[in-house]
Amino acid sequence: MPERFAFFLAAAFAASPWASPPAALAAGLAFGLLVAHPFGKETKLAATFLLQASVVCLGFGMDLREVLAAGSTGLLWTAGGIAFTLTSGWLLARALKVRGTAGALISVGTAICGGSAIAALGPILGADEEDMSVSLGTVFLLNSVALLVFPAIGRAAGLSEGQFGLWAALSIHDTSSVVGATAKYGATALAVGTTIKLARALWIVPLALAAAAFTRSEATTRWPWFILLFLSAAAAGSALPTFGPVFGFLHGSGRVGLKITLMLIGSGVSRGALARVGPRPLLHGLLLWGLVGTCSLALIRSGALPAP
């Protein structure tokens, strides 16, 4: 009973106007590390659904023309970034002697969109429960750190909102933390970051199909339909100003839903999960993430990767 009360108290705080996205994540992390989770399995399912619903609701507050402009440009940048990340991840995994499938999943999660990419590619690559736990644990830990430290680094580096949105979209693992970090930075950062991150997530499908063909796996992957719904929401918000108050409410609901999602994700980081990750996969994920984040930041600051 005390565990359930603490869980709902953390969720209520995350939904309140006093909680920022980093604070909501911190509340979830504190719960996960200090309390035995009473709803572990249910929380994972709820976080996935709530994240997608929140992203769709956020679309009602964005201009479709800006979304499409950022997305079309982002496809090229994400293609190069994914190729670089997968190659670097393979080399680092070999150097650190990380178990083959776990190393591949950590690289895929860093290259595309964290847990979603790992969940899609895991069955195709024949990952067992340990591979999935290690790779998901590594990515979720680093993803949580990113939400907390990226806004501070962006301000210290003097990044504009557009530049920060681009950097977050190219460097942070999961959509939830990209949206959380950019929402903290500003409205333009949120629009750019969300759109380019979703363009990056589209690469799940071709990469999964290529992996299935290479491994001759019969496992299938699902198309991320919520991206189409996000674009539809942005189209409705741009074309139907009469419904502005309704769309504004939905956009605000998306921001609240995102904070609750971050709390749910943080609550899944337990001491047991930290122990299962171990030093080598975590070091692999940390080095790969640091390489991607540093290189993309340098390219953005130099103007080689101009923000939309």
Secondary structure, DSSP 8 states (H G I E B T S, - for coil): -HHHHHHHHHHHHHHSTT--HHHHHHHHHHHHHHS--TTHHHHHHHHHHHHHHHHHHHHTTS-HHHHHHHHHHHHHHHHHHHHHHHHHHHHHHHHHT--HHHHHHHHHHHHTTHHHHHHHHHHHHT--HHHHHHHHHHHHHHHHHHHHHHHHHHHHTT--HHHHHHHHHHH-SSHHHHHHHHHHH-HHHHHHHHHHHHHHHTTHHHHHHHHHHHHT--------HHHHHHHHHHHHHHH-GGGHHHHHHHHHHHHHHHHHHHHHHHHT--HHHHHHH-HHHHHHHHHHHHHHHHHHHHHHHHTSS---
